[in-house]
Amino acid sequence: MAISIIEAFDILDNTVTSLSSEIIPIEESLGRTISSDYYAAFCLPRFNNSAMDGYAVKCSDQGTIVKSDKVIYAGDASHYTLLEGEAIRIMTGAPIPKGCEAIVPIEEVKVKEDRVSLPKNIRSLAHIRNAGEDLKKDKKYISKNETVTAYTLAVFASQGITHISVVRKVRVAVFGTGDELRPHYEHIETHQLYNSNAPMFLARAKELGCEVHYVGGSSDTIDSLKSCILEALQADLIITSGGVSVGDKDFTKEAFSQLGMETFFSGVAIKPGKPTTIGKINNTVIVNLAGNPLAAMVNYEIFVAFIIRKLSGASASYPGIIETKMKEDFRCNPGRYTVTLGKYDGSSFTPLPQQSPGMVSPLPQADGFIITMPEVSLLKKGKAVKMMPIKWEFYSEQKRDIFTK
């Protein structure tokens, strides 16, 4: 019996765990998941410094003319002590001299030779950046399970970090099944089809930060399937398509079973893609998707992306939701949880006019999809819907209600 989408998520959440870690240079860590907490070795800023180009002054000298014959530049190791009746010219980022009570921006003073006229109202500590106001020593600044971005690298670099601990990349292996399918780079006969799923699976896995390996194609025999499986078992995740339904040559599940696959579930209450089967052999997660391209694609986005993020150690694995509205009336097929691909213009969702399970042309057109509840037969214009994006990454740390009702 097919399980619900939510039950499938619960099973995967409880059975798929993060991979081991490795230490790599920060320059090579973009997009990787951090596997340790990081704490500041020193304060940021490391010393009190000027936030402006201007003059270091005493508040008691406001409204007066003071002498100025010294300059402190960023990068200088200043040993000056500021006295009353004196101002020290200072550049942005330069250390604050002893005795300084405020910084007056250069545009607020009048300068004549070595004399500086100060404004009448000087606020204490104005334009002074204090040591540790950005980051205090021993404070956690990066948490385990965060994904490295360009801005994460900026924080690491500010602490002089050269190498970090990250979860290693997920290794994904892909092979197709079916005597009728041939690789896209071979000549085919009129009774054959090109395998469009395999390159799609590999490319999407790359987009999700994985290392990929194409095993090739399997014919519709147990022995051929088992040969492909054994070659792929060095991977963390094997993805196949086709051969998981109830046809005379649908041997994929049987081949995996003979090699010791523990099945988590076989069949999900979703249209398209009901035959989706997921399990594992030893530490390798196995995903058998439906052969129809559109069906395979939507279940890849729902389940495979979730598995990849769990394996990679990411804290946010569940599908992210964009709450939007229907741009026009749309009639649904009731009776099952149904996926509908569509376009998103920033304010509304428009279903694609044609999207049968075996089609490939709708795939690059879709910005995202909605999943309607079994009782939904009509979505009226302006109706609130929950869209899962495809063309950009958006995930959640919490399991959310993903269904349009």
C-alpha positions as CSV (number, residue, x, y, z in Angstrom):
1,M,0.0,0.0,0.0
2,A,1.3,3.5,-0.9
3,I,2.3,5.7,2.0
4,S,1.6,9.4,2.3
5,I,4.2,12.1,1.3
6,I,4.5,13.1,5.0
7,E,5.0,9.5,6.1
8,A,7.8,9.2,3.4
9,F,9.5,12.3,4.8
10,D,9.3,11.0,8.4
11,I,10.9,7.7,7.3
12,L,13.7,9.4,5.4
13,D,14.3,11.8,8.3
14,N,14.8,8.9,10.7
15,T,16.9,6.7,8.4
16,V,19.2,9.0,6.3
17,T,22.1,10.4,8.3
18,S,25.0,12.7,7.5
19,L,28.2,11.5,5.9
20,S,31.7,11.7,7.4
21,S,33.8,14.9,7.5
22,E,36.9,16.1,5.8
23,I,39.2,19.2,6.3
24,I,39.6,21.4,3.2
25,P,40.8,25.0,2.4
26,I,38.1,27.6,2.9
27,E,38.5,28.6,-0.8
28,E,37.3,25.2,-1.8
29,S,34.4,25.0,0.7
30,L,31.7,27.0,-1.1
31,G,28.3,25.3,-0.9
32,R,29.6,22.6,1.6
33,T,28.0,21.9,5.0
34,I,30.1,22.8,8.0
35,S,30.6,19.8,10.4
36,S,31.9,21.7,13.5
37,D,31.0,24.8,15.5
38,Y,33.5,27.6,15.2
39,Y,34.4,30.1,18.0
40,A,36.2,33.4,17.8
41,A,39.9,33.3,18.7
42,F,39.9,37.1,19.1
43,C,37.6,40.1,19.1
44,L,36.4,41.9,16.0
45,P,37.4,44.7,15.7
46,R,40.6,43.7,17.5
47,F,41.0,47.3,18.8
48,N,39.0,50.5,19.1
49,N,39.2,52.2,15.7
50,S,37.8,55.1,13.8
51,A,34.6,54.7,11.7
52,M,35.4,57.9,9.7
53,D,38.1,59.9,8.2
54,G,38.4,62.8,10.6
55,Y,39.9,64.0,13.8
56,A,40.3,62.4,17.2
57,V,39.3,65.0,19.8
58,K,38.3,65.7,23.4
59,C,34.6,66.6,24.0
60,S,35.7,69.5,26.2
61,D,37.3,71.1,23.2
62,Q,34.0,71.4,21.2
63,G,33.5,74.9,19.7
64,T,37.2,75.8,20.0
65,I,40.3,75.9,17.7
66,V,42.8,73.2,18.5
67,K,46.3,72.3,17.3
68,S,46.8,69.3,15.0
69,D,50.2,68.1,13.7
70,K,49.9,64.3,13.9
71,V,48.2,61.7,11.7
72,I,47.2,58.1,12.3
73,Y,46.7,55.8,9.3
74,A,44.9,52.5,9.1
75,G,47.6,49.9,9.8
76,D,49.6,52.2,12.0
77,A,50.5,51.0,15.5
78,S,49.7,54.3,17.3
79,H,51.4,55.2,20.5
80,Y,49.9,58.7,20.7
81,T,48.1,60.1,23.7
82,L,45.6,62.9,23.0
83,L,45.8,66.0,25.2
84,E,43.3,68.8,25.7
85,G,43.6,71.6,23.1
86,E,44.8,69.0,20.5
87,A,43.3,67.0,17.7
88,I,44.9,64.1,15.8
89,R,44.0,63.5,12.2
90,I,42.8,59.9,11.8
91,M,41.8,57.7,8.9
92,T,39.0,55.1,8.8
93,G,40.1,51.9,10.5
94,A,43.0,53.5,12.3
95,P,43.5,52.7,16.0
96,I,42.0,55.2,18.5
97,P,44.7,57.1,20.4
98,K,44.7,57.1,24.2
99,G,42.6,59.9,25.6
100,C,40.3,60.2,22.5
101,E,36.7,60.8,23.4
102,A,35.1,61.1,19.9
103,I,35.9,61.3,16.2
104,V,34.7,64.4,14.3
105,P,34.3,63.7,10.5
106,I,36.6,65.8,8.3
107,E,33.6,67.5,6.6
108,E,32.5,69.0,10.0
109,V,35.7,70.9,10.7
110,K,37.6,73.9,9.3
111,V,41.3,73.5,8.8
112,K,43.9,76.2,8.4
113,E,47.5,75.0,8.4
114,D,47.9,73.2,11.8
115,R,44.8,74.7,13.4
116,V,41.4,72.9,13.4
117,S,38.1,74.6,14.2
118,L,35.8,72.1,15.9
119,P,32.0,72.1,15.9
120,K,30.0,73.1,19.0
121,N,28.2,69.8,19.6
122,I,30.4,66.8,19.8
123,R,28.8,63.6,21.1
124,S,30.9,61.4,23.3
125,L,32.2,58.2,21.6
126,A,30.9,59.4,18.2
127,H,32.2,57.4,15.2
128,I,34.3,55.1,17.4
129,R,34.1,51.4,16.7
130,N,34.8,49.5,19.9
131,A,36.8,46.3,20.1
132,G,34.5,43.2,20.0
133,E,31.3,45.1,18.9
134,D,31.2,42.9,15.8
135,L,32.4,39.6,17.4
136,K,33.6,38.9,20.9
137,K,36.4,36.5,21.7
138,D,35.1,32.9,22.4
139,K,31.7,33.6,20.8
140,K,30.3,31.0,18.4
141,Y,30.2,32.7,15.0
142,I,29.5,29.7,12.7
143,S,27.3,26.7,13.7
144,K,27.6,23.1,12.6
145,N,25.3,22.2,9.7
146,E,25.3,25.7,8.2
147,T,26.0,25.9,4.4
148,V,29.2,27.8,3.4
149,T,28.4,30.9,1.4
150,A,30.7,33.7,0.1
151,Y,29.7,35.6,3.3
152,T,30.6,32.7,5.5
153,L,34.1,32.8,4.0
154,A,34.4,36.5,4.9
155,V,33.9,35.6,8.6
156,F,36.3,32.7,8.5
157,A,38.9,34.9,6.8
158,S,38.4,37.7,9.4
159,Q,39.5,35.1,12.0
160,G,42.5,34.0,10.0
161,I,41.0,30.5,9.4
162,T,42.6,28.7,6.4
163,H,41.0,25.2,6.6
164,I,37.6,24.1,7.9
165,S,35.8,20.8,8.7
166,V,33.0,20.0,6.3
167,V,30.8,17.0,5.4
168,R,32.3,15.3,2.4
169,K,30.5,15.6,-0.9
170,V,27.7,13.1,-1.6
171,R,28.7,10.5,-4.2
172,V,25.7,9.8,-6.6
173,A,25.6,7.0,-9.1
174,V,23.0,6.8,-11.8
175,F,21.9,4.2,-14.3
176,G,18.9,3.7,-16.5
177,T,16.8,0.6,-17.0
178,G,15.0,-0.7,-20.1
179,D,15.9,-2.4,-23.4
180,E,14.2,0.4,-25.3
181,L,16.5,3.2,-23.8
182,R,19.8,4.2,-25.3
183,P,22.2,7.0,-24.3
184,H,21.7,10.3,-26.0
185,Y,25.1,10.1,-27.7
186,E,24.3,6.9,-29.6
187,H,22.3,6.3,-32.8
188,I,18.9,4.8,-32.1
189,E,16.4,2.7,-34.1
190,T,12.8,3.8,-34.7
191,H,11.6,1.5,-31.9
192,Q,14.0,2.9,-29.3
193,L,14.1,6.0,-27.1
194,Y,16.9,8.3,-25.8
195,N,17.4,8.1,-22.1
196,S,16.6,11.7,-20.9
197,N,16.4,10.8,-17.2
198,A,20.0,9.9,-16.6
199,P,21.6,13.2,-17.7
200,M,18.8,15.1,-15.9
201,F,19.5,13.2,-12.6
202,L,23.3,13.7,-12.9
203,A,23.1,17.4,-13.7
204,R,20.6,18.0,-10.9
205,A,22.9,16.2,-8.4
206,K,25.8,18.4,-9.5
207,E,23.6,21.5,-8.9
208,L,23.0,20.1,-5.4
209,G,26.7,19.9,-4.8
210,C,27.3,16.1,-5.4
211,E,30.0,14.1,-7.1
212,V,28.4,12.0,-9.9
213,H,29.1,8.8,-11.7
214,Y,27.1,7.4,-14.7
215,V,27.2,3.7,-14.6
216,G,25.4,3.3,-17.9
217,G,22.3,1.5,-19.0
218,S,20.9,-1.8,-17.9
219,S,18.8,-4.2,-20.0
220,D,15.6,-5.7,-18.6
221,T,17.2,-8.8,-17.0
222,I,18.0,-9.5,-13.4
223,D,21.6,-10.2,-14.1
224,S,22.2,-7.0,-16.1
225,L,20.5,-5.0,-13.3
226,K,22.6,-6.6,-10.6
227,S,25.8,-5.9,-12.5
228,C,24.9,-2.2,-12.7
229,I,24.0,-2.1,-9.0
230,L,27.2,-3.8,-7.9
231,E,29.2,-1.2,-9.9
232,A,27.3,1.6,-8.3
233,L,27.5,0.5,-4.7
234,Q,30.6,2.6,-4.0
235,A,28.3,5.6,-4.1
236,D,26.3,7.1,-1.2
237,L,23.2,7.3,-3.3
238,I,22.1,5.3,-6.3
239,I,19.3,6.8,-8.5
240,T,17.5,4.7,-11.1
241,S,14.4,5.2,-13.1
242,G,12.0,2.7,-14.7
243,G,11.3,-0.9,-13.9
244,V,9.6,-0.2,-10.6
245,S,6.0,-0.7,-11.7
246,V,4.1,-3.9,-12.4
247,G,5.0,-4.6,-16.0
248,D,6.3,-8.0,-17.3
249,K,9.9,-6.6,-17.4
250,D,9.8,-4.5,-14.3
251,F,12.7,-6.3,-12.5
252,T,14.4,-3.3,-10.8
253,K,13.0,-3.9,-7.3
254,E,13.7,-7.6,-7.6
255,A,17.3,-7.1,-8.5
256,F,17.9,-4.7,-5.6
257,S,16.1,-7.2,-3.3
258,Q,18.4,-10.0,-4.3
259,L,21.4,-7.9,-3.4
260,G,20.0,-7.3,0.1
261,M,18.1,-4.0,-0.2
262,E,16.2,-3.0,2.9
263,T,13.1,-1.2,1.5
264,F,12.0,1.9,3.4
265,F,8.8,2.2,1.4
266,S,7.6,1.1,-2.1
267,G,4.9,3.4,-3.5
268,V,3.9,6.9,-2.5
269,A,0.4,8.4,-2.7
270,I,1.3,11.0,-5.2
271,K,0.5,11.7,-8.8
272,P,2.6,11.4,-10.9
273,G,5.3,9.1,-9.4
274,K,3.4,6.6,-7.3
275,P,5.9,3.7,-7.9
276,T,8.7,5.6,-6.2
277,T,10.7,3.1,-4.0
278,I,13.4,4.0,-1.6
279,G,15.7,1.9,0.6
280,K,19.3,1.0,1.2
281,I,22.0,-1.6,0.7
282,N,24.5,-1.4,3.6
283,N,25.2,2.4,3.8
284,T,24.1,3.2,0.2
285,V,20.7,4.8,-0.2
286,I,18.7,3.5,-3.1
287,V,16.1,5.6,-5.0
288,N,14.0,3.9,-7.7
289,L,12.0,6.5,-9.6
290,A,9.3,6.1,-12.2
291,G,10.5,6.0,-15.8
292,N,8.3,8.8,-17.0
293,P,10.5,12.0,-17.1
294,L,8.0,14.4,-15.5
295,A,7.1,11.9,-12.8
296,A,10.8,11.2,-12.1
297,M,11.5,14.9,-12.0
298,V,8.9,15.9,-9.4
299,N,9.7,13.0,-7.1
300,Y,13.4,13.9,-7.5
301,E,12.7,17.4,-6.3
302,I,10.5,16.2,-3.4
303,F,12.5,13.2,-2.1
304,V,15.9,13.0,-3.7
305,A,16.8,16.6,-2.9
306,F,15.8,15.9,0.7
307,I,18.0,12.8,0.8
308,I,21.0,14.6,-0.6
309,R,20.7,17.4,1.9
310,K,20.4,14.9,4.8
311,L,23.5,13.1,3.6
312,S,25.3,16.4,3.2
313,G,24.5,17.3,6.8
314,A,22.5,20.4,6.0
315,S,20.2,21.7,8.8
316,A,17.5,22.7,6.3
317,S,16.4,19.7,4.3
318,Y,12.6,20.0,4.0
319,P,11.1,21.7,1.0
320,G,10.7,25.4,1.3
321,I,7.4,27.0,0.6
322,I,6.5,30.2,-1.2
323,E,2.9,31.2,-0.4
324,T,1.4,32.8,-3.5
325,K,-1.9,32.9,-5.3
326,M,-3.4,31.5,-8.5
327,K,-3.3,33.8,-11.5
328,E,-6.3,32.1,-13.1
329,D,-8.9,29.4,-12.5
330,F,-7.5,25.8,-12.7
331,R,-9.3,22.5,-12.6
332,C,-7.4,19.7,-10.8
333,N,-7.7,16.0,-10.9
334,P,-9.2,15.0,-7.5
335,G,-8.7,11.7,-5.7
336,R,-5.0,11.8,-5.0
337,Y,-2.2,14.2,-3.9
338,T,-1.4,15.7,-7.3
339,V,1.6,17.7,-8.4
340,T,1.1,20.6,-10.8
341,L,4.0,22.4,-12.4
342,G,3.7,26.1,-13.2
343,K,5.2,29.5,-13.8
344,Y,5.8,32.0,-11.0
345,D,6.0,35.7,-11.7
346,G,6.8,36.9,-8.2
347,S,3.2,37.4,-7.2
348,S,1.1,34.5,-8.7
349,F,1.3,31.0,-9.9
350,T,0.1,29.8,-13.4
351,P,-0.1,26.1,-14.1
352,L,1.6,24.9,-17.3
353,P,-1.1,24.0,-19.9
354,Q,0.4,20.6,-20.7
355,Q,2.2,18.3,-18.2
356,S,1.6,14.6,-18.6
357,P,3.9,12.3,-16.7
358,G,5.8,11.1,-19.8
359,M,6.6,14.6,-21.1
360,V,9.9,16.4,-21.1
361,S,9.1,19.8,-22.6
362,P,7.4,21.2,-19.5
363,L,10.4,20.5,-17.3
364,P,12.6,23.6,-18.2
365,Q,9.5,25.8,-18.3
366,A,8.5,25.2,-14.6
367,D,9.6,27.6,-11.9
368,G,7.9,25.4,-9.2
369,F,5.0,23.2,-8.4
370,I,2.1,22.8,-6.0
371,I,0.7,19.7,-4.5
372,T,-3.1,19.7,-4.2
373,M,-5.0,17.6,-1.6
374,P,-7.2,14.7,-2.9
375,E,-10.4,16.6,-2.3
376,V,-9.4,19.7,-4.4
377,S,-11.0,19.8,-7.9
378,L,-10.9,23.6,-8.6
379,L,-8.4,26.3,-7.7
380,K,-10.1,29.7,-8.4
381,K,-8.2,32.8,-9.5
382,G,-6.7,34.5,-6.4
383,K,-6.8,31.3,-4.3
384,A,-3.8,31.0,-1.9
385,V,-1.5,28.2,-2.9
386,K,1.9,26.8,-1.6
387,M,4.5,26.5,-4.2
388,M,7.8,24.6,-4.0
389,P,10.4,26.4,-6.1
390,I,12.6,24.5,-8.6
391,K,14.8,27.1,-10.2
392,W,16.4,28.3,-7.0
393,E,17.3,26.5,-3.7
394,F,14.9,27.1,-0.8
395,Y,14.7,24.7,2.1
396,S,13.4,24.7,5.6
397,E,14.7,23.3,8.9
398,Q,11.2,22.4,10.0
399,K,8.7,20.1,8.3
400,R,5.9,22.4,7.0
401,D,2.4,21.9,5.6
402,I,3.2,21.7,1.9
403,F,-0.3,21.0,0.6
404,T,-2.6,23.3,-1.2
405,K,-6.2,22.8,0.1
